Amino acid sequence: MSAVDTRNLDRDSLFLMAQISFDGRAESLRGKVRNLSAGGMMVEGEFEVERGARLTAELRNIGKVKGNVAWVQGSRIGVAFDAEIDPKLARAPVGTKGSEVPSFARPALDAPKYDGPGRNIRRI
């Protein structure tokens, strides 16, 4: 999907941190995702990069997403993703992607009651 095509997609304004790794560079940089859509994002950070640079972004609840720099303006860059994502996943609480809360982390009302040795466990 080209950078021009992604301009018409709905974008979510948000504040989200992302790890950005540019191809050919050893270090990764943190950036502030200012808006996110299925086809791309705008990221603010201290990037010294040119238009067309390849990158991988690590987004919360989504994982690694590959793309390229579509534009550069001051400390902000526009990123066009190689494949579309579901931007609503980034807004979901951490750890909700198909996971269930373990029994030890559930509220006490969900836990069985223990009446001592030799007695049956019962719920109240």
N, C-alpha and C positions, 0 to 999 in steps of 0.2 A: 504494500500500500504506500503510495507516495505521500509526501508531506502535504501537498495540496489537497489530496483526498481526505486526509484526517481532519482538516479544519472544520468540516461540516458535522463531525461527530459530537454528541453531547459530552460535556466536560464537567467533572465534579471539582469544585474548588475545595481544597482541603490543605491541611498542614501535616505532612508525613515525611519522615526521614527515609532516605534510601542510600544504599552503598552503590557507588558507580565505579565500574572498572572499565577503562578504555583499553582497547586492543593495543598491544605493543608496549604497555606500561605495567610495571610491577606493582605499584601501589594502587589502592582503591581509595576513593574520596567519598565523603558524606555530602549529601545534597538534600535540600528541602524541596519536596514535591509540592508545588503550588496549585497545580490542577492536573487532573488525570482523566483520560478517556480510554475507550477500548483500543484506539489506534496510536496513542502517544501520551506525552506528558510534558509539562514545563517544570524544569528543575532550577533551583537557585543554589549557587555554590561558587567556590573558588576554582573554577575550571579554566585551564589554558588549553583550549581545544578549538579546532576549526570545523566548519560545516562539512558534513560527510563522514566524520570520524565514527568508527564502529565502537559500540559499547555494550556492556551487560549491566543491567540494573537489578539489584536485589530489593524486591518490594514485599512489605509485610503481608502475610497470608496468601501471597501470589507466588513468590519465589523469584527465580532468575528469569529475566526477560531481555532478549537481545533486540538491538535496534541501531539506529544511526542518528547523529546530530543533524537535525533539519535546519536549524538556525541558531545563531549566537547573537545576544544583545546584552552587553555589559556582563553582569554576573549571572545572567539567566541563559539557559539553553532550551531549545525545543527538541524533543526526542520523538522520532517516528518508530514504532515497534515493528518488528518483522511479522509478527502474528498478533491478532487481536487478543485482548485479555478481558476479564470481567472486573471492571474497576470497583464495583460494589464490594468485592472480597477484601479490598484494602481497608474499607471502613469497618468491617466486622471485627469484633473483639478478637484478640490474639488467641489462637488455639481452637477456634470454632470450626475450622475447615474439616468437617467429617469426623470430629473427635467427640467422645462422650466424656463427661466428668467422671473421674475415678471415684469409687465408693468412699475412700478416705477423705475426699474433698467435698462431699455432699453435705448439706445441712444435717444436723443431728436428728431432725424429725424423720429423715429417710432411713436412719440406721436402726437395726434391730435392737431391742432392749435385752440386756443380760441380767438375769435374776440371781446369778451365782451358780456354783457347781451343783450338778445334779438336777437342775431345774430346766425346763424348756425355755427356749427363746421365744418371746412373743412380742408382737407389735402393739403399741398403744395408739 
